[in-house]
Amino acid sequence: MIKAVFLDTHVVVWLFSGLIDKLPERVKQLIESNDICICPIVMLEIEYLKEIGRINYTMDEIITDLQAKIGLLIDDLPFEIVARKATGIAWTRDPFDRLIVASAVARGYPLITKDKSILDNFTSAVWA
C-alpha cells in the first residue's frame, strides 16, 4: 500500500475547483485511500498562475481550502535534498516540473499528473 501521493499543480487546482470529473477513476481511488501531499513549489506555481491570469484564486485560498477539505499536506523535506534530486532530472527545462518530480523521487511516492512529459519520463507518475 502507498503511504502518500504527490499532486501536480493542475490536479490541486482541479480539486479546489470541484473538477473531479477530470480525474480518472484510478486517480480518484489513490486520492481517497492515501495521504495527499504537495511540495512547496506547487504553492509558488499556483501564485504564478494567479499573477498571469490563468486562475482566479490565490495560493492561500486554494491551499487553505484543500487542507480543510481533504487534509492536504505540505511536504517538509529540506530544499537541499529536493534540489540535489532535481539536478538529475534533465528531461525538462521547466523548474516547477523539475522540483515537483524531484520531491516525489526524494520521498519515493507516486506523482499524480496529466502532464505528458512527466508521464513519459517519470516512471512513478500516475494518471490513467
Backbone as a ProteinNet text record, in pm:
[ID]
protein_1_A
[PRIMARY]
MIKAVFLDTHVVVWLFSGLIDKLPERVKQLIESNDICICPIVMLEIEYLKEIGRINYTMDEIITDLQAKIGLLIDDLPFEIVARKATGIAWTRDPFDRLIVASAVARGYPLITKDKSILDNFTSAVWA
[TERTIARY]
83.4	0	87.3	46.7	116.7	84.1	182.4	160.9	105	155.5	111	130.2	62	80.4	101.7	184.5	205	109.8	69.3	-16.8	57.9	40.1	90.9	-2.2	45.6	-25.9	-164.9	-178.2	-309.5	-410.7	-365.1	-456.2	-505.8	-418.1	-456.4	-563.8	-542.4	-638.5	-771.3	-768.6	-892.3	-967.9	-897.1	-964.6	-1030.8	-959.3	-1014.6	-1138.5	-1132.7	-1242.2	-1357.7	-1344.5	-1451	-1458.1	-1350.8	-1349.3	-1305.8	-1373.3	-1341.2	-1360.4	-1452	-1477.8	-1357.4	-1259.9	-1138.3	-1042.2	-1068	-977	-1021.4	-928.1	-963	-996.9	-1069	-1111.6	-992.6	-887.7	-767.6	-710.8	-708.1	-656.6	-747.4	-876.4	-970.8	-947.3	-926.5	-902.7	-773.1	-668.6	-542	-557.7	-632.3	-654.2	-735.2	-834.7	-921.9	-854.9	-757	-701.5	-559.4	-506.8	-371.7	-367.1	-260.1	-234.1	-202.7	-248.5	-230.5	-130.5	-27.1	83	122.4	172.1	233.4	368.8	456.4	581.4	556.3	630.1	605.1	611.7	685.5	693.5	556.4	467.6	331	261.8	288.7	229.8	275.4	403.6	456.6	399.5	386.9	331.2	185.2	109.5	-29.8	-34.1	50.5	53	95.8	189.7	232.1	114.6	38.4	-78.1	-181.5	-196.9	-287.3	-235.3	-106.4	-45.8	-57.8	-50.4	-59.1	-202.6	-298.7	-439.2	-493.5	-420.6	-469.5	-570.3	-562.5	-661.1	-702.7	-814.4	-869.3	-851.8	-791.9	-778.2	-631.5	-605.5	-468	-425.9	-298.1	-243.3	-301.1	-308.1	-360.7	-504	-587.6	-726.9	-734.6	-657.2	-661.6	-605.2	-487.9	-422.4	-501.7	-546	-623.7	-751	-819.1	-942	-915.1	-812.4	-784.5	-727.1	-657.9	-612.3	-732.8	-832.2	-952.1	-1039.4	-1054.3	-1147.4	-1090.9	-963.8	-909.6	-783.1	-746.4	-627.1	-497.4	-496	-376.6	-256.2	-146.6	-23.1	80.1	161.4	273.1	399.7	472.5	592.8	697.3	765.6	864.6	1007.3	1028.4	1162.3	1253.2	1373.5	1464.3	1489.6	1491.8	1506.8	1637.2	1740.8	1868.2	1852.3	1777.2	1755.2	1678.9	1575.9	1496.2	1581.9	1659.3	1744.3	1847.8	1903.5	2000.9	1934.8	1814.6	1741	1707.8	1673.2	1633.7	1748.6	1872	1985.1	1993.8	1935.6	1935.9	1818.8	1734.1	1615.8	1641.7	1702.3	1745.6	1650.1	1539.1	1447.3	1349.5	1352.7	1266.2	1344.7	1308.4	1366.8	1271.1	1152.9	1053	1092.7	1129.7	1175	1066.2	940.2	831.5	822	814.4	805.1	925.6	1040.2	1163.1	1161.4	1119.7	1117.1	1001.5	888.9	775	812.2	871.1	913.6	1023.4	1117.9	1227.2	1175.1	1072.5	1012.8	953	881.7	823.3	933.2	1037.6	1150.1	1214.1	1239.3	1305.9	1225	1095	1008.5	976.6	993.5	958.5	809.3	736.7	592.2	554.5	441.2	394.5	348.9	348.9	303	182.3	72.3	-48.2	-40.8	-40.7	-27.8	-86.6	-133.9	-178.7	-72.3	32.9	139.9	209.3	198.3	251.7	402.5	472.9	618.2	659	591	620.6	583	465.9	422.9	519.5	574.7	667.4	805.2	842	978.9	995	887.3	895.9	810.3	874.3	804.1	703.3	716.7	620.3	508.3	499.5	388.3	264.9	149.6	25.9	-81.5	-155.5	-277	-384.7	-390.5	-499.1	-461.3
-119.6	0	125.3	222.5	350.4	430.3	498.6	579.9	718.2	775.5	908.9	922.3	1019.3	1054.2	1205	1243.3	1385.1	1427.1	1551.5	1606	1711	1706.8	1813.1	1934	2048	2174	2173.2	2126.8	2129.5	2042.9	1934.5	1847.6	1920.5	1994.5	2074.6	2175.9	2245.3	2346.4	2280.7	2166.8	2096.9	2051.1	1997.5	1955.4	2074.2	2184.7	2305.4	2353.2	2344.8	2394	2295.1	2178.7	2079.2	2004.7	2006	1940.7	1795	1723.8	1584	1497.1	1536.4	1458.4	1455.2	1543.5	1542.4	1431.3	1372.5	1272.8	1131.6	1049.4	909.3	837.1	728.9	653.6	609.1	564.7	520.4	634.4	753.3	869.9	902.8	898.5	923.5	824.5	698.2	595.5	621.8	661.7	693.2	811.2	911.8	1029.8	994	910.6	873.3	779.7	701.7	598.9	627.8	746.4	781.3	923.9	953.6	1092.8	1168.6	1291.5	1374.8	1484.7	1495.4	1584.9	1667.4	1785.9	1866.7	1915.6	1941.5	2006.1	2157.3	2234	2378.1	2453.4	2402	2471.8	2479.5	2385.4	2390.6	2517.7	2557.7	2680.8	2801.6	2805.5	2915.5	2913	2793.6	2784.5	2829.1	2796.4	2843.1	2995.2	3055.1	3201.9	3262.1	3199.4	3243.1	3237.3	3128.5	3115.7	3224.8	3261.9	3372.8	3503.7	3528	3652.2	3669.6	3560.2	3571.7	3556.9	3544.6	3541.8	3406.6	3298.6	3165.4	3109.9	3153.2	3115.3	3240.4	3232	3349.8	3349.6	3246.1	3235	3238.2	3286.5	3291.3	3155.3	3141.1	3019.2	2996.1	3100.4	3084.7	3033.1	3086.3	3040.9	2893	2852.7	2714.9	2617.9	2649.2	2557.6	2546.7	2657.8	2655.5	2573.5	2591.5	2517	2366.4	2326.8	2184.2	2122.1	2198.9	2145.9	2112.3	2199.6	2177.2	2064.6	2059.4	1964.2	1823.6	1813.5	1679.7	1648.9	1736.3	1712.4	1724	1810.9	1831.5	1862.3	1793.6	1813.3	1885.7	1967.8	2033.7	1960.6	1906.3	1830.6	1921.6	1869.1	1948.1	1899.5	1826.6	1780.7	1900.8	1901.7	2015.8	2042.9	2170	2208.4	2156.1	2147.6	2096.9	1956.3	1872.2	1735.2	1736.6	1818.7	1828.8	1882.9	1987	2046.8	1947	1869.4	1768.2	1663.2	1620.5	1525.4	1589.1	1716.7	1786.7	1796.2	1796.1	1805.4	1683.5	1573.3	1453.4	1443.4	1544.4	1543.6	1639.8	1586.2	1670.8	1668.3	1597.2	1584.9	1701.8	1795	1913.1	2037.3	2148.2	2277.3	2354	2299.3	2365.3	2349.2	2459.2	2445.5	2394.7	2428.3	2377.7	2225.4	2176.3	2031	1959.5	2017.3	1953.7	1936	2040.1	2032.8	1948.6	1950.5	1866.4	1718.8	1682.6	1544.2	1507.5	1597.1	1569.9	1542.3	1612.3	1588.5	1449.1	1409.9	1275.8	1168.9	1192.7	1099.5	1087	1200.3	1200.7	1124.9	1135.7	1066.4	922.7	894.1	761	741.7	849.4	843.7	870.7	818.6	849.5	994.8	1043.2	1178.9	1169.1	1226.2	1228.6	1350.1	1323.8	1429.5	1385.3	1481.6	1455.3	1501.8	1563.6	1619.3	1507.7	1513.4	1407.8	1393.7	1503.8	1497.1	1424.9	1455.8	1387.4	1239.7	1211.2	1072.2	991.1	1054.8	986.4	963.7	1043.9	1040.9	998.4	998.7	964.2	840.6	730.6	602.3	596.2	683	684.3	786.3	841.8	932	847.6	895.4	819.6	908.5	853.3	920.3	816.5	758.5	664.6	521.7
0	0	0	-76.1	-84.8	40.9	93.3	213	178.5	71.3	28.9	-121.1	-178.4	-318.9	-327.3	-422.2	-451.1	-562.7	-558.8	-663.2	-743.4	-874.3	-960.3	-946.1	-985	-963.4	-1025.9	-1148.4	-1213.9	-1139.6	-1080.2	-1004.7	-879.6	-814.6	-697.3	-736.5	-846.6	-892.4	-928.4	-995	-1031	-906.7	-808.3	-684.9	-616.6	-607.7	-546.9	-622.2	-753.9	-838.6	-849.3	-788.4	-794.4	-925.5	-1001.9	-1132.5	-1120.2	-1033.3	-1005	-1129.5	-1217	-1337.9	-1432	-1413.1	-1495.1	-1452.3	-1336.5	-1281.6	-1318.1	-1367.3	-1393.6	-1262.9	-1273.9	-1155.8	-1070.6	-1134.5	-1061.5	-976.1	-1029.8	-957.7	-839	-860.7	-750.8	-637.1	-671.9	-569.7	-493.2	-563.7	-497.3	-400.9	-443.6	-360.1	-236	-254.1	-141.9	-41.8	-86.4	1.1	52.2	26.4	69.2	122.5	195.1	230.7	102.6	96	-22.4	12.4	-68.5	-36.9	-159.3	-134	-239.1	-189.3	-282.9	-244.6	-246.2	-169.1	-159.1	-291.9	-390.8	-519.3	-586.8	-555.6	-609.2	-562.1	-438.9	-385.4	-467.4	-500.2	-580.5	-721.5	-779.9	-914.9	-917.6	-814.5	-807.4	-805.3	-725.3	-718	-851.6	-918.1	-1050.8	-1148.9	-1145.6	-1234.2	-1206.3	-1080.6	-1044.2	-1102.4	-1087.4	-1135.4	-1286.1	-1361.1	-1507.2	-1558.2	-1465.9	-1503.2	-1546	-1522.5	-1561	-1462	-1336.2	-1235	-1158.5	-1087.9	-1019.6	-868.3	-813.9	-668.9	-629.3	-509.1	-460.6	-409	-392.4	-335.6	-197.1	-115	20.6	19.8	-69.4	-76.8	-113.4	-212.2	-260.5	-157	-104	-10.4	119.2	174	298.1	281.4	169.8	142.7	135.4	62.1	47	173.8	253.2	382.1	469.9	467.3	548.6	491.7	360.1	298.3	280.6	240.3	211.9	291.9	382.6	464.1	386.5	285.3	204	292.9	266.4	341.8	256	319.8	252.3	294.7	198.5	230.6	294.7	395.6	467.7	444.9	337.4	303.5	281.4	337.8	317.8	169.1	133	-7	-66.5	12.9	-38.7	-95.6	-28.3	-75.5	-208	-214.2	-337.3	-451.4	-424.6	-528.6	-580.5	-490.2	-533.3	-622.8	-587.7	-672.4	-807.7	-806.3	-929.6	-1029.4	-981	-1074.1	-1165.5	-1124.3	-1207.1	-1302.7	-1303	-1390.1	-1505.7	-1611	-1722.6	-1841.2	-1830.2	-1943.5	-1952.6	-1858.9	-1866.3	-1828.1	-1887	-1851.2	-1759	-1735.1	-1650.8	-1504	-1436.2	-1297.1	-1202.7	-1228.8	-1145.2	-1157.4	-1280.2	-1301.2	-1242.5	-1262.1	-1214.7	-1062.5	-990.6	-844.5	-792	-860.9	-821.3	-835.3	-948.1	-968.4	-868.6	-846.4	-752.4	-611.5	-571.3	-439.4	-431.2	-534.9	-537.3	-537.8	-613.9	-618.5	-480.3	-416.7	-286.2	-180.7	-186.5	-90.8	-132.8	-261.8	-310.6	-327.5	-351.8	-368.6	-514.3	-557.6	-692.3	-702.9	-824.9	-855.4	-946.9	-903.1	-985.2	-1076.3	-1206.4	-1305.3	-1438.6	-1514	-1650.3	-1750.3	-1700.6	-1783.6	-1862.6	-1994.5	-2081.4	-2067.5	-2058.9	-2045.6	-1917.4	-1809	-1682.1	-1693	-1747.2	-1762.1	-1848.3	-1951.4	-2041.4	-1979.5	-1880.1	-1829	-1683.2	-1608.3	-1466.7	-1442.3	-1412.3	-1403	-1288.8	-1189	-1078.2	-1096	-1216.5	-1247.5	-1277.4	-1230.8	-1244.1	-1304.7	-1399.1	-1448.1	-1471.3	-1589.5	-1620.8	-1592.2
[MASK]
++++++++++++++++++++++++++++++++++++++++++++++++++++++++++++++++++++++++++++++++++++++++++++++++++++++++++++++++++++++++++++++++

